Amino acid sequence: MVLASEVIDIDSHSRSERLSTMPECISLLRTPMGQTVRLQSLAPLHPSLRRRLTDMGIHEGSIIRLKKISLLGGPIVIECNGQLVGLRQNQVKQLEVVPTWT
């Protein structure tokens, strides 16, 4: 016979295991060149930039690839949905992403 308290303990244990195996968010600027990542959050961005990106189809859950990093603080080129977009480095730092396993 299984007690209700044992079932709750089993559920909470498996939930904590799932949370510990979830990848953590990192800045898009810290990802290696050419790696594919999933956009986790646009929340830290300025509302007007967030609106421009969502108008172009770049939203939370989108798959992004870092294409080019310019020298001396220049723009960074990302690819999303087959289009290339140039962003400032301070904007790219604010984009939170998680790695994808493809």
Phi and psi in radians as a Rosetta constraint file:
Dihedral C 1 N 2 CA 2 C 2 CIRCULARHARMONIC -1.806 0.35
Dihedral N 2 CA 2 C 2 N 3 CIRCULARHARMONIC 2.272 0.35
Dihedral C 2 N 3 CA 3 C 3 CIRCULARHARMONIC -1.460 0.35
Dihedral N 3 CA 3 C 3 N 4 CIRCULARHARMONIC 2.665 0.35
Dihedral C 3 N 4 CA 4 C 4 CIRCULARHARMONIC -1.082 0.35
Dihedral N 4 CA 4 C 4 N 5 CIRCULARHARMONIC -0.611 0.35
Dihedral C 4 N 5 CA 5 C 5 CIRCULARHARMONIC -1.146 0.35
Dihedral N 5 CA 5 C 5 N 6 CIRCULARHARMONIC -0.578 0.35
Dihedral C 5 N 6 CA 6 C 6 CIRCULARHARMONIC -1.192 0.35
Dihedral N 6 CA 6 C 6 N 7 CIRCULARHARMONIC -0.676 0.35
Dihedral C 6 N 7 CA 7 C 7 CIRCULARHARMONIC -1.129 0.35
Dihedral N 7 CA 7 C 7 N 8 CIRCULARHARMONIC -0.744 0.35
Dihedral C 7 N 8 CA 8 C 8 CIRCULARHARMONIC -1.096 0.35
Dihedral N 8 CA 8 C 8 N 9 CIRCULARHARMONIC -0.719 0.35
Dihedral C 8 N 9 CA 9 C 9 CIRCULARHARMONIC -1.109 0.35
Dihedral N 9 CA 9 C 9 N 10 CIRCULARHARMONIC -0.706 0.35
Dihedral C 9 N 10 CA 10 C 10 CIRCULARHARMONIC -1.127 0.35
Dihedral N 10 CA 10 C 10 N 11 CIRCULARHARMONIC -0.773 0.35
Dihedral C 10 N 11 CA 11 C 11 CIRCULARHARMONIC -1.107 0.35
Dihedral N 11 CA 11 C 11 N 12 CIRCULARHARMONIC -0.758 0.35
Dihedral C 11 N 12 CA 12 C 12 CIRCULARHARMONIC -1.179 0.35
Dihedral N 12 CA 12 C 12 N 13 CIRCULARHARMONIC -0.584 0.35
Dihedral C 12 N 13 CA 13 C 13 CIRCULARHARMONIC -1.170 0.35
Dihedral N 13 CA 13 C 13 N 14 CIRCULARHARMONIC -0.812 0.35
Dihedral C 13 N 14 CA 14 C 14 CIRCULARHARMONIC -1.172 0.35
Dihedral N 14 CA 14 C 14 N 15 CIRCULARHARMONIC -0.585 0.35
Dihedral C 14 N 15 CA 15 C 15 CIRCULARHARMONIC -1.158 0.35
Dihedral N 15 CA 15 C 15 N 16 CIRCULARHARMONIC -0.717 0.35
Dihedral C 15 N 16 CA 16 C 16 CIRCULARHARMONIC -1.184 0.35
Dihedral N 16 CA 16 C 16 N 17 CIRCULARHARMONIC -0.591 0.35
Dihedral C 16 N 17 CA 17 C 17 CIRCULARHARMONIC -1.126 0.35
Dihedral N 17 CA 17 C 17 N 18 CIRCULARHARMONIC -0.736 0.35
Dihedral C 17 N 18 CA 18 C 18 CIRCULARHARMONIC -1.116 0.35
Dihedral N 18 CA 18 C 18 N 19 CIRCULARHARMONIC -0.735 0.35
Dihedral C 18 N 19 CA 19 C 19 CIRCULARHARMONIC -1.156 0.35
Dihedral N 19 CA 19 C 19 N 20 CIRCULARHARMONIC -0.602 0.35
Dihedral C 19 N 20 CA 20 C 20 CIRCULARHARMONIC -1.287 0.35
Dihedral N 20 CA 20 C 20 N 21 CIRCULARHARMONIC -0.402 0.35
Dihedral C 20 N 21 CA 21 C 21 CIRCULARHARMONIC -1.577 0.35
Dihedral N 21 CA 21 C 21 N 22 CIRCULARHARMONIC -0.142 0.35
Dihedral C 21 N 22 CA 22 C 22 CIRCULARHARMONIC -1.236 0.35
Dihedral N 22 CA 22 C 22 N 23 CIRCULARHARMONIC 2.425 0.35
Dihedral C 22 N 23 CA 23 C 23 CIRCULARHARMONIC -1.236 0.35
Dihedral N 23 CA 23 C 23 N 24 CIRCULARHARMONIC 2.610 0.35
Dihedral C 23 N 24 CA 24 C 24 CIRCULARHARMONIC -1.574 0.35
Dihedral N 24 CA 24 C 24 N 25 CIRCULARHARMONIC 2.720 0.35
Dihedral C 24 N 25 CA 25 C 25 CIRCULARHARMONIC -1.307 0.35
Dihedral N 25 CA 25 C 25 N 26 CIRCULARHARMONIC 2.445 0.35
Dihedral C 25 N 26 CA 26 C 26 CIRCULARHARMONIC -2.292 0.35
Dihedral N 26 CA 26 C 26 N 27 CIRCULARHARMONIC 2.904 0.35
Dihedral C 26 N 27 CA 27 C 27 CIRCULARHARMONIC -1.297 0.35
Dihedral N 27 CA 27 C 27 N 28 CIRCULARHARMONIC 2.504 0.35
Dihedral C 27 N 28 CA 28 C 28 CIRCULARHARMONIC -1.066 0.35
Dihedral N 28 CA 28 C 28 N 29 CIRCULARHARMONIC -0.524 0.35
Dihedral C 28 N 29 CA 29 C 29 CIRCULARHARMONIC -1.158 0.35
Dihedral N 29 CA 29 C 29 N 30 CIRCULARHARMONIC -0.396 0.35
Dihedral C 29 N 30 CA 30 C 30 CIRCULARHARMONIC -1.557 0.35
Dihedral N 30 CA 30 C 30 N 31 CIRCULARHARMONIC -0.030 0.35
Dihedral C 30 N 31 CA 31 C 31 CIRCULARHARMONIC -1.451 0.35
Dihedral N 31 CA 31 C 31 N 32 CIRCULARHARMONIC 2.600 0.35
Dihedral C 31 N 32 CA 32 C 32 CIRCULARHARMONIC -1.196 0.35
Dihedral N 32 CA 32 C 32 N 33 CIRCULARHARMONIC 2.680 0.35
Dihedral C 32 N 33 CA 33 C 33 CIRCULARHARMONIC -1.046 0.35
Dihedral N 33 CA 33 C 33 N 34 CIRCULARHARMONIC 2.296 0.35
Dihedral C 33 N 34 CA 34 C 34 CIRCULARHARMONIC 1.492 0.35
Dihedral N 34 CA 34 C 34 N 35 CIRCULARHARMONIC -0.128 0.35
Dihedral C 34 N 35 CA 35 C 35 CIRCULARHARMONIC -1.337 0.35
Dihedral N 35 CA 35 C 35 N 36 CIRCULARHARMONIC 2.481 0.35
Dihedral C 35 N 36 CA 36 C 36 CIRCULARHARMONIC -1.573 0.35
Dihedral N 36 CA 36 C 36 N 37 CIRCULARHARMONIC 2.302 0.35
Dihedral C 36 N 37 CA 37 C 37 CIRCULARHARMONIC -2.349 0.35
Dihedral N 37 CA 37 C 37 N 38 CIRCULARHARMONIC 2.833 0.35
Dihedral C 37 N 38 CA 38 C 38 CIRCULARHARMONIC -1.875 0.35
Dihedral N 38 CA 38 C 38 N 39 CIRCULARHARMONIC 2.261 0.35
Dihedral C 38 N 39 CA 39 C 39 CIRCULARHARMONIC -1.227 0.35
Dihedral N 39 CA 39 C 39 N 40 CIRCULARHARMONIC 2.134 0.35
Dihedral C 39 N 40 CA 40 C 40 CIRCULARHARMONIC -1.616 0.35
Dihedral N 40 CA 40 C 40 N 41 CIRCULARHARMONIC -0.740 0.35
Dihedral C 40 N 41 CA 41 C 41 CIRCULARHARMONIC -2.650 0.35
Dihedral N 41 CA 41 C 41 N 42 CIRCULARHARMONIC 2.418 0.35
Dihedral C 41 N 42 CA 42 C 42 CIRCULARHARMONIC -1.853 0.35
Dihedral N 42 CA 42 C 42 N 43 CIRCULARHARMONIC 0.021 0.35
Dihedral C 42 N 43 CA 43 C 43 CIRCULARHARMONIC -0.990 0.35
Dihedral N 43 CA 43 C 43 N 44 CIRCULARHARMONIC -0.687 0.35
Dihedral C 43 N 44 CA 44 C 44 CIRCULARHARMONIC -1.224 0.35
Dihedral N 44 CA 44 C 44 N 45 CIRCULARHARMONIC -0.229 0.35
Dihedral C 44 N 45 CA 45 C 45 CIRCULARHARMONIC -1.314 0.35
Dihedral N 45 CA 45 C 45 N 46 CIRCULARHARMONIC 2.762 0.35
Dihedral C 45 N 46 CA 46 C 46 CIRCULARHARMONIC -1.092 0.35
Dihedral N 46 CA 46 C 46 N 47 CIRCULARHARMONIC 2.464 0.35
Dihedral C 46 N 47 CA 47 C 47 CIRCULARHARMONIC -0.971 0.35
Dihedral N 47 CA 47 C 47 N 48 CIRCULARHARMONIC -0.619 0.35
Dihedral C 47 N 48 CA 48 C 48 CIRCULARHARMONIC -1.218 0.35
Dihedral N 48 CA 48 C 48 N 49 CIRCULARHARMONIC -0.671 0.35
Dihedral C 48 N 49 CA 49 C 49 CIRCULARHARMONIC -1.204 0.35
Dihedral N 49 CA 49 C 49 N 50 CIRCULARHARMONIC -0.704 0.35
Dihedral C 49 N 50 CA 50 C 50 CIRCULARHARMONIC -1.024 0.35
Dihedral N 50 CA 50 C 50 N 51 CIRCULARHARMONIC -0.730 0.35
Dihedral C 50 N 51 CA 51 C 51 CIRCULARHARMONIC -1.140 0.35
Dihedral N 51 CA 51 C 51 N 52 CIRCULARHARMONIC -0.750 0.35
Dihedral C 51 N 52 CA 52 C 52 CIRCULARHARMONIC -1.085 0.35
Dihedral N 52 CA 52 C 52 N 53 CIRCULARHARMONIC -0.769 0.35
Dihedral C 52 N 53 CA 53 C 53 CIRCULARHARMONIC -1.144 0.35
Dihedral N 53 CA 53 C 53 N 54 CIRCULARHARMONIC -0.733 0.35
Dihedral C 53 N 54 CA 54 C 54 CIRCULARHARMONIC -1.193 0.35
Dihedral N 54 CA 54 C 54 N 55 CIRCULARHARMONIC -0.555 0.35
Dihedral C 54 N 55 CA 55 C 55 CIRCULARHARMONIC -1.134 0.35
Dihedral N 55 CA 55 C 55 N 56 CIRCULARHARMONIC -0.514 0.35
Dihedral C 55 N 56 CA 56 C 56 CIRCULARHARMONIC -1.507 0.35
Dihedral N 56 CA 56 C 56 N 57 CIRCULARHARMONIC 0.006 0.35
Dihedral C 56 N 57 CA 57 C 57 CIRCULARHARMONIC 1.621 0.35
Dihedral N 57 CA 57 C 57 N 58 CIRCULARHARMONIC 0.170 0.35
Dihedral C 57 N 58 CA 58 C 58 CIRCULARHARMONIC -1.694 0.35
Dihedral N 58 CA 58 C 58 N 59 CIRCULARHARMONIC 1.872 0.35
Dihedral C 58 N 59 CA 59 C 59 CIRCULARHARMONIC -2.400 0.35
Dihedral N 59 CA 59 C 59 N 60 CIRCULARHARMONIC 3.063 0.35
Dihedral C 59 N 60 CA 60 C 60 CIRCULARHARMONIC -1.045 0.35
Dihedral N 60 CA 60 C 60 N 61 CIRCULARHARMONIC 2.271 0.35
Dihedral C 60 N 61 CA 61 C 61 CIRCULARHARMONIC 1.741 0.35
Dihedral N 61 CA 61 C 61 N 62 CIRCULARHARMONIC -0.145 0.35
Dihedral C 61 N 62 CA 62 C 62 CIRCULARHARMONIC -1.224 0.35
Dihedral N 62 CA 62 C 62 N 63 CIRCULARHARMONIC 2.595 0.35
Dihedral C 62 N 63 CA 63 C 63 CIRCULARHARMONIC -1.581 0.35
Dihedral N 63 CA 63 C 63 N 64 CIRCULARHARMONIC 2.225 0.35
Dihedral C 63 N 64 CA 64 C 64 CIRCULARHARMONIC -2.189 0.35
Dihedral N 64 CA 64 C 64 N 65 CIRCULARHARMONIC 2.535 0.35
Dihedral C 64 N 65 CA 65 C 65 CIRCULARHARMONIC -2.216 0.35
Dihedral N 65 CA 65 C 65 N 66 CIRCULARHARMONIC 2.292 0.35
Dihedral C 65 N 66 CA 66 C 66 CIRCULARHARMONIC -1.355 0.35
Dihedral N 66 CA 66 C 66 N 67 CIRCULARHARMONIC 2.062 0.35
Dihedral C 66 N 67 CA 67 C 67 CIRCULARHARMONIC -1.743 0.35
Dihedral N 67 CA 67 C 67 N 68 CIRCULARHARMONIC -0.751 0.35
Dihedral C 67 N 68 CA 68 C 68 CIRCULARHARMONIC -2.676 0.35
Dihedral N 68 CA 68 C 68 N 69 CIRCULARHARMONIC 2.399 0.35
Dihedral C 68 N 69 CA 69 C 69 CIRCULARHARMONIC -2.039 0.35
Dihedral N 69 CA 69 C 69 N 70 CIRCULARHARMONIC 2.065 0.35
Dihedral C 69 N 70 CA 70 C 70 CIRCULARHARMONIC -1.356 0.35
Dihedral N 70 CA 70 C 70 N 71 CIRCULARHARMONIC 2.688 0.35
Dihedral C 70 N 71 CA 71 C 71 CIRCULARHARMONIC -1.339 0.35
Dihedral N 71 CA 71 C 71 N 72 CIRCULARHARMONIC 2.778 0.35
Dihedral C 71 N 72 CA 72 C 72 CIRCULARHARMONIC 0.993 0.35
Dihedral N 72 CA 72 C 72 N 73 CIRCULARHARMONIC 0.692 0.35
Dihedral C 72 N 73 CA 73 C 73 CIRCULARHARMONIC 1.388 0.35
Dihedral N 73 CA 73 C 73 N 74 CIRCULARHARMONIC 0.294 0.35
Dihedral C 73 N 74 CA 74 C 74 CIRCULARHARMONIC -1.301 0.35
Dihedral N 74 CA 74 C 74 N 75 CIRCULARHARMONIC -3.041 0.35
Dihedral C 74 N 75 CA 75 C 75 CIRCULARHARMONIC -1.215 0.35
Dihedral N 75 CA 75 C 75 N 76 CIRCULARHARMONIC 2.761 0.35
Dihedral C 75 N 76 CA 76 C 76 CIRCULARHARMONIC -1.996 0.35
Dihedral N 76 CA 76 C 76 N 77 CIRCULARHARMONIC 2.343 0.35
Dihedral C 76 N 77 CA 77 C 77 CIRCULARHARMONIC -1.796 0.35
Dihedral N 77 CA 77 C 77 N 78 CIRCULARHARMONIC 2.219 0.35
Dihedral C 77 N 78 CA 78 C 78 CIRCULARHARMONIC -2.076 0.35
Dihedral N 78 CA 78 C 78 N 79 CIRCULARHARMONIC 2.715 0.35
Dihedral C 78 N 79 CA 79 C 79 CIRCULARHARMONIC -2.030 0.35
Dihedral N 79 CA 79 C 79 N 80 CIRCULARHARMONIC 2.280 0.35
Dihedral C 79 N 80 CA 80 C 80 CIRCULARHARMONIC -2.580 0.35
Dihedral N 80 CA 80 C 80 N 81 CIRCULARHARMONIC 2.234 0.35
Dihedral C 80 N 81 CA 81 C 81 CIRCULARHARMONIC 0.996 0.35
Dihedral N 81 CA 81 C 81 N 82 CIRCULARHARMONIC 0.597 0.35
Dihedral C 81 N 82 CA 82 C 82 CIRCULARHARMONIC 1.407 0.35
Dihedral N 82 CA 82 C 82 N 83 CIRCULARHARMONIC 0.039 0.35
Dihedral C 82 N 83 CA 83 C 83 CIRCULARHARMONIC -1.999 0.35
Dihedral N 83 CA 83 C 83 N 84 CIRCULARHARMONIC 2.587 0.35
Dihedral C 83 N 84 CA 84 C 84 CIRCULARHARMONIC -1.742 0.35
Dihedral N 84 CA 84 C 84 N 85 CIRCULARHARMONIC 2.349 0.35
Dihedral C 84 N 85 CA 85 C 85 CIRCULARHARMONIC -2.274 0.35
Dihedral N 85 CA 85 C 85 N 86 CIRCULARHARMONIC 2.312 0.35
Dihedral C 85 N 86 CA 86 C 86 CIRCULARHARMONIC -1.722 0.35
Dihedral N 86 CA 86 C 86 N 87 CIRCULARHARMONIC 2.281 0.35
Dihedral C 86 N 87 CA 87 C 87 CIRCULARHARMONIC -2.277 0.35
Dihedral N 87 CA 87 C 87 N 88 CIRCULARHARMONIC 2.711 0.35
Dihedral C 87 N 88 CA 88 C 88 CIRCULARHARMONIC -1.244 0.35
Dihedral N 88 CA 88 C 88 N 89 CIRCULARHARMONIC 2.683 0.35
Dihedral C 88 N 89 CA 89 C 89 CIRCULARHARMONIC -1.094 0.35
Dihedral N 89 CA 89 C 89 N 90 CIRCULARHARMONIC -0.652 0.35
Dihedral C 89 N 90 CA 90 C 90 CIRCULARHARMONIC -1.203 0.35
Dihedral N 90 CA 90 C 90 N 91 CIRCULARHARMONIC -0.439 0.35
Dihedral C 90 N 91 CA 91 C 91 CIRCULARHARMONIC -1.318 0.35
Dihedral N 91 CA 91 C 91 N 92 CIRCULARHARMONIC -0.707 0.35
Dihedral C 91 N 92 CA 92 C 92 CIRCULARHARMONIC -1.177 0.35
Dihedral N 92 CA 92 C 92 N 93 CIRCULARHARMONIC -0.577 0.35
Dihedral C 92 N 93 CA 93 C 93 CIRCULARHARMONIC -1.038 0.35
Dihedral N 93 CA 93 C 93 N 94 CIRCULARHARMONIC -0.560 0.35
Dihedral C 93 N 94 CA 94 C 94 CIRCULARHARMONIC -1.430 0.35
Dihedral N 94 CA 94 C 94 N 95 CIRCULARHARMONIC -0.258 0.35
Dihedral C 94 N 95 CA 95 C 95 CIRCULARHARMONIC -1.329 0.35
Dihedral N 95 CA 95 C 95 N 96 CIRCULARHARMONIC 2.137 0.35
Dihedral C 95 N 96 CA 96 C 96 CIRCULARHARMONIC -1.668 0.35
Dihedral N 96 CA 96 C 96 N 97 CIRCULARHARMONIC 2.240 0.35
Dihedral C 96 N 97 CA 97 C 97 CIRCULARHARMONIC -2.313 0.35
Dihedral N 97 CA 97 C 97 N 98 CIRCULARHARMONIC 2.811 0.35
Dihedral C 97 N 98 CA 98 C 98 CIRCULARHARMONIC -2.201 0.35
Dihedral N 98 CA 98 C 98 N 99 CIRCULARHARMONIC 2.515 0.35
Dihedral C 98 N 99 CA 99 C 99 CIRCULARHARMONIC -1.158 0.35
Dihedral N 99 CA 99 C 99 N 100 CIRCULARHARMONIC 2.622 0.35
Dihedral C 99 N 100 CA 100 C 100 CIRCULARHARMONIC -1.862 0.35
Dihedral N 100 CA 100 C 100 N 101 CIRCULARHARMONIC 2.684 0.35
Dihedral C 100 N 101 CA 101 C 101 CIRCULARHARMONIC -1.911 0.35
Dihedral N 101 CA 101 C 101 N 102 CIRCULARHARMONIC 1.575 0.35
